[in-house]
Amino acid sequence: MADHLLGAQVHLQQRDVSLLLVSRAPLAEIERFRRRMGWPYRWASASGNDFNLDFHVSFPEGTRTGGEVYYNWHMTAFPKDEAPGISFFCKDEAGQVFHTYSTFGRGVEVMMGTYHLLDLAPRGRDEERDGHGMSWVRHHDRYAPAAVAPSSCCTAND
C-alpha cells in the first residue's frame, strides 16, 4: 500500500492529517526496507507490543479459535498470520488520543489508488489473467521492465 501514498501525503498534510505506518517487523528491518523503497513516511514498529493484536491484524499462535481469527469485525478463517488494516486517530487540544475509525479486508483498497484507476480500464484489474488474484501486485522495484506497451484491448488480435 505504501507505494500508492506518495502523492497523497502532501495533500493530507495540508488538511492537518499525519500519516504513520505500522508494521510488526523490528524497526531496523522496517528502516532498511523503507530506505530501499525510497519511502519518506514515518514508520513505527509493533514488534514487542500489542498494537497489532489490539486492532486484530496479527494472529500469532494461540489466537485462533477453531481455526478462525477475529478479523474485519467477525470470526473468519484466515490463511495468514498478518492482515491489512487502516485506523484513524484524533488528538484533541488536551493531548488525548481517540480511535475514530478502522477498516479491514477490502476496505483497505481505498489506500491503493492504482486499483481505482484499473477499475475504470476496459479489462479492470485483470486479476484472472494469472489465476492468482492479487499476486500481480508487487513492490515497485520488483516489476520486470516493460519491453513494449501492452496490446490494446480493442485490437483484432484479442
Protein Blocks (a to p, Z undefined) as FASTA:
>chain_A
ZZmmmmmmmmmmmnopacddddfbdfklmmmmmmmnopabdcddfehiaklmmnopacce
hiagghiaceehiacddfbfbdcddddddddfkopacdfbdcehjllmmmmmmlmmmmmp
mnlnolmmnonojmmpccfklcccdfbacddfkbfkZZ
